[in-house]
Structure formats: structure tokens, C-alpha cells
């Protein structure tokens, strides 16, 4: 039997209406076990909060916004699929919901974000894939809108809420692993868009090379637009056809690494006997693409859940200092890397 009202749900749980209301809103004054008990009971008994009534009382909609730009053949790629799933899970756990708004190809993402904010539909925003200088963050800060960024600005002293993965450390770790296996000729396949994470990861690789002080180490870098698969394939094949072909290629993220693995096979080369490949993100397909992609697990889904928690805290409490978190990705060893050719 459904508990259709807040009072009915409170009666079933033998607690006050205020406790149920605050628990569903994720209020920190209510013990975590009580919040979980109320949320689970609400699901079991089919109680759905009246968001319109809640908005009138609290001045909040109970929704968080995320803008998804349509820039490729698929609305959501593997990374964003996991991210949106985790974000939704984190919000629902605290009695909130996610609004997804799309920015059509050629439409500025900022215009869609501005519409969400100025219509009052969202209490706060999550912003992903941060550019070197990002007008979305400037707009939200100017309007004093609660938000959490998944990523950081490049060389900026601005104070804002963010969570990011430490790509610089990961790419340094990838180089050290491959260097110890005898590799001296390296390749980096990256994107041409001015994204901060591109710089951080490439800088981490360059710093690791510099620390070795080994003049025999070479690094070839090729770039292609993020969503132009044909250009990416051409860039990879230029690297594979180079007079001094790399024996190890580090890729900005897993989708690029999977393309590299395909083109290596098309070229008649063997992974990892002729060439080692390492990616970043650990998307689901990384484990199944033969021979299994060595990559860094960026805990995408877990990070998105944490971003949801951070944003709801920012909305409810407006902390004086920005909330920030740098997550160390974990190297996931599979079969796409090995000793440099000619070394056991």
C-alpha cells in the first residue's frame, strides 16, 4: 500500500513529519542512519515528494542541472554515461533530482546553462570538461550560483568548488612504468581542444621525462579534434609510420587508446610485443578490448557521486571556503603493456 503523503510516511515510520521532511532533503541535522531509513521507506512505500510544495516552502526546486553538449555522433560517450549515472545516484540518495539539458551542435553551452539558471529550475549546477579559461565558471561565479566543477581552470587563482583526478601524477607514473621496462621512444596521442586536463596530463609526462635526465628518451606528440574519429585515425597512423616509431604510446583517455589499439592491429603489429599502449579512465570496454587495456581507473562513477554530495552541501550551507578534492587515479594493469621490443 502506498504512503501518498508525508504524514502517512511519518506514521509508518513512527517519526515526526519534520524528521521525514528533513531526511528526504538530506539535512545534516538528521543522523545518516535515519536518513537512509526514511529514503528506503519512501522507495518501498512509493512516496514521491511534492516538489512544487517543497519549492514554495524552501525556495528550492530540488533539482540540479547538467548541460550536455552534442558534439559527436552519440549524446553520451562512455565517460559521461558513467558520470551521469553516478551523479544521479548521489542526488537521489539525498532526495534531489538531476535535470539534463542539451546544447545542440553549434549552440553555445553557456546559453543553455544561463537558461537553466535564470528560469530557476535548478538549485545548482555541475560543470564538466573544464577549458583552460571557462566562461561557464565565470558566469556562475558572477551570479553567485552554487556549482561544482569536475576539473580545474588552467593557471588560475580563482576560488571555486571543484573535484578533479590527478592526471599529472598518473602520466608520470605511466612513464616510469614503461621506462623501467626499457622503453625510450614514447608517443602521446591527445586532443587539440584547449582543455585543462590535456595540459595537466601532458605536463605530468614531460616532468617525468625531465626527472630521468636521459637524452636517449624521445617523445612524439600527435593531436586531433576530440570528436573527429577520422582525424584521430590519421594522426595515429602518422605516428605508426614515423621513421623512429614509438615503442610505447600513452593516450589522453581510453577512447583514444582503443583507436590506437585498432590501428596497431591494422598495421600488422602486435600489442604488447611491438608496442605498449596505456590509457586513462578505465571505461567498461577497456577490459574487453583485446588484449585488455592497461589504464588508470579514474573512479568516474564514485567521483560523480561525491560531486553530488559536495554540491548539495554548497547549496544547503554556502561554506565560506571552496570545497576542493584531488583524487589519485589507480593504475589498472592489464595486457597492453610490456617490455620494450628486444628486452625480456
NORZIUR-V936210 format. One record per backbone hydrogen bond with DSSP energy under -0.5 kcal/mol. NH is the residue of the N-H (numbers start at 1). CO is the residue of the C=O. If there is no record, write none. Layout:
NH_CO ; NH_CO
This chain:
3_45 ; 4_2 ; 9_5 ; 10_6 ; 11_7 ; 12_8 ; 13_9 ; 14_10 ; 15_10 ; 20_16 ; 21_17 ; 22_18 ; 23_19 ; 24_20 ; 25_21 ; 26_23 ; 27_22 ; 30_27 ; 35_31 ; 36_32 ; 37_33 ; 38_34 ; 39_35 ; 40_36 ; 41_37 ; 42_38 ; 43_39 ; 44_40 ; 45_41 ; 46_42 ; 46_43 ; 47_42 ; 51_49 ; 54_50 ; 55_51 ; 56_52 ; 57_53 ; 58_54 ; 59_55 ; 64_97 ; 65_124 ; 66_99 ; 67_126 ; 68_101 ; 69_67 ; 70_103 ; 71_69 ; 81_77 ; 82_78 ; 83_79 ; 84_80 ; 85_81 ; 86_82 ; 87_83 ; 88_84 ; 89_85 ; 90_86 ; 91_87 ; 92_88 ; 93_89 ; 94_90 ; 94_91 ; 95_92 ; 96_91 ; 97_62 ; 99_64 ; 100_98 ; 101_66 ; 101_99 ; 103_68 ; 104_102 ; 107_104 ; 111_108 ; 112_108 ; 113_109 ; 114_110 ; 115_111 ; 116_112 ; 117_113 ; 118_114 ; 119_115 ; 120_117 ; 121_116 ; 122_116 ; 123_63 ; 124_63 ; 125_146 ; 126_65 ; 127_148 ; 129_150 ; 130_150 ; 132_194 ; 135_133 ; 138_134 ; 139_135 ; 140_136 ; 141_137 ; 142_138 ; 143_139 ; 144_141 ; 145_140 ; 148_125 ; 149_161 ; 150_127 ; 151_149 ; 151_163 ; 154_132 ; 155_153 ; 160_158 ; 162_323 ; 163_149 ; 164_325 ; 166_327 ; 167_165 ; 170_166 ; 171_167 ; 172_168 ; 173_169 ; 174_170 ; 175_171 ; 176_172 ; 177_173 ; 178_174 ; 179_175 ; 180_176 ; 181_177 ; 182_179 ; 183_178 ; 186_184 ; 186_218 ; 187_248 ; 188_220 ; 189_250 ; 190_188 ; 190_222 ; 192_224 ; 195_193 ; 196_130 ; 198_195 ; 199_195 ; 200_196 ; 201_197 ; 202_198 ; 203_199 ; 204_200 ; 205_201 ; 206_202 ; 207_203 ; 208_204 ; 209_205 ; 210_206 ; 211_207 ; 212_208 ; 212_209 ; 213_209 ; 214_209 ; 215_213 ; 217_214 ; 218_184 ; 220_186 ; 222_188 ; 224_190 ; 228_225 ; 229_227 ; 232_228 ; 233_229 ; 234_230 ; 235_231 ; 236_232 ; 237_233 ; 238_234 ; 239_235 ; 240_236 ; 241_237 ; 242_239 ; 245_242 ; 245_243 ; 247_185 ; 248_185 ; 249_276 ; 250_187 ; 251_278 ; 252_189 ; 254_280 ; 256_253 ; 257_253 ; 258_254 ; 259_255 ; 260_256 ; 261_257 ; 262_258 ; 263_259 ; 264_260 ; 265_261 ; 266_262 ; 267_263 ; 268_265 ; 269_264 ; 274_270 ; 275_270 ; 276_247 ; 277_336 ; 278_249 ; 279_294 ; 281_296 ; 286_283 ; 287_284 ; 288_285 ; 289_285 ; 290_288 ; 292_289 ; 293_286 ; 294_277 ; 295_332 ; 297_295 ; 297_330 ; 298_281 ; 298_296 ; 303_299 ; 304_300 ; 305_301 ; 306_302 ; 307_303 ; 308_304 ; 309_305 ; 310_306 ; 311_307 ; 312_308 ; 313_309 ; 314_310 ; 315_311 ; 316_312 ; 317_313 ; 318_313 ; 318_314 ; 324_322 ; 325_162 ; 327_164 ; 327_325 ; 329_327 ; 330_297 ; 332_295 ; 333_331 ; 335_292 ; 336_292 ; 340_181 ; 343_340
